[in-house]
């Protein structure tokens, strides 16, 4: 788990799957990636076709998803409300007619900005980039390919892992 109070509750926000024709090639790439990038062993996982719990190995932090749901909605909802409050104050001080004549109705901008923040929190929670990653990874497994899943802790780490794995000739599927 992260120590910071960011938007997500996952310790590795970024995921990468490299597709290999054989298990030995995937295992060799795992050893290399761990050595070159200094990853923990727990950050890599080799998935074989027909193996158990592919979804759990691709997305191992089911608890983190609930933390993401709460954090993203809380932080983005409050941020939206704060932006709405600042916008209301600026319009009130600037003497915008509707705001000065109808302060209670105009204050609804705070509520609407709060709702927009909640909607953005929902988008962060849904993680559309992860849906593509899971779908394509499972399709590769169904086609008899072996995967190397890498759970990167930063975008920089993800990019470095992707670059190293592409040097092996593997196709990669990455989240944002």
GIBEL-V593871 format. One record per residue. N is the residue number from 1. RES is the residue in one small letter. PHI is phi in whole degrees, -180 to 180 (none if undefined). PSI is psi in whole degrees, -180 to 180 (* if undefined). Layout:
# GIBEL-V593871
n = <N	N>
res = <RES	RES>
phi = <PHI	PHI>
psi = <PSI	PSI>
This chain:
# GIBEL-V593871
n = <1	2	3	4	5	6	7	8	9	10	11	12	13	14	15	16	17	18	19	20	21	22	23	24	25	26	27	28	29	30	31	32	33	34	35	36	37	38	39	40	41	42	43	44	45	46	47	48	49	50	51	52	53	54	55	56	57	58	59	60	61	62	63	64	65	66	67	68	69	70	71	72	73	74	75	76	77	78	79	80	81	82	83	84	85	86	87	88	89	90	91	92	93	94	95	96	97	98	99	100	101	102	103	104	105	106	107	108	109	110	111	112	113	114	115	116	117	118	119	120	121	122	123	124	125	126	127	128	129	130	131	132	133	134	135	136	137	138	139	140	141	142	143	144	145	146	147	148	149	150	151	152	153	154	155	156	157	158	159	160	161	162	163	164	165	166	167	168	169	170	171	172	173	174	175	176>
res = <x	x	x	x	x	x	x	x	x	x	x	x	x	x	x	x	x	x	x	x	x	x	x	x	x	x	x	x	x	x	x	x	x	x	x	x	x	x	x	x	x	x	x	x	x	x	x	x	x	x	x	x	x	x	x	x	x	x	x	x	x	x	x	x	x	x	x	x	x	x	x	x	x	x	x	x	x	x	x	x	x	x	x	x	x	x	x	x	x	x	x	x	x	x	x	x	x	x	x	x	x	x	x	x	x	x	x	x	x	x	x	x	x	x	x	x	x	x	x	x	x	x	x	x	x	x	x	x	x	x	x	x	x	x	x	x	x	x	x	x	x	x	x	x	x	x	x	x	x	x	x	x	x	x	x	x	x	x	x	x	x	x	x	x	x	x	x	x	x	x	x	x	x	x	x	x>
phi = <none	-73	-89	-81	-103	-79	-75	-111	-107	-98	-78	-129	-72	-111	-123	-145	-123	-109	-99	-124	-76	-139	-66	-59	-65	-68	-66	-63	-65	-63	-61	-64	-65	-63	-68	-69	-94	71	-76	-75	-57	-69	-85	-124	-151	-95	-114	-99	-62	79	-73	-84	56	-60	-61	-67	-77	-75	-129	-77	-105	-64	-66	-63	-65	-67	-65	-61	-57	-68	-63	-62	-68	-62	-66	-74	-63	-66	-64	-60	-63	-65	-63	-62	-65	-65	-61	-62	-62	-62	-67	-66	-66	-75	80	-61	-52	-60	-72	-73	-82	-134	-60	-69	-68	-67	-66	-62	-58	-63	-64	-65	-67	-60	-64	-62	-61	-64	-63	-65	-61	-64	-64	-63	-68	-66	51	-58	-67	-74	-63	-64	-59	-67	-61	-67	-65	-67	-63	-63	-64	-64	-84	88	-87	-107	-114	-114	-95	-119	-106	-82	-94	-150	-65	-62	-63	-62	-63	-66	-64	-61	-61	-65	-72	-68	-64	-81	90	-77	-77	-123	-128	-127	-87	-79>
psi = <145	153	-23	166	58	-167	-30	160	18	143	-22	101	-25	132	150	135	131	134	126	153	-25	158	-43	-38	-40	-42	-40	-42	-37	-46	-44	-45	-41	-43	-49	-44	-12	34	158	152	-34	-13	-6	151	127	127	126	152	139	2	164	150	44	-43	-41	-36	-31	-37	79	-9	68	-33	-36	-29	-41	-38	-40	-45	-50	-50	-47	-45	-43	-56	-44	-34	-47	-37	-43	-44	-40	-42	-42	-40	-41	-44	-43	-47	-43	-45	-37	-47	-35	-11	28	125	-51	-39	-44	-31	-28	64	-37	-44	-39	-27	-12	-18	-33	-45	-45	-39	-36	-44	-40	-41	-41	-40	-41	-36	-39	-40	-42	-39	-40	-33	67	-27	-31	-32	-43	-44	-46	-47	-51	-35	-44	-35	-42	-42	-41	-29	5	12	161	141	149	113	131	128	94	146	-7	162	-36	-45	-39	-47	-40	-42	-43	-45	-45	-41	-32	-26	-26	-8	4	143	142	151	121	151	179	*>
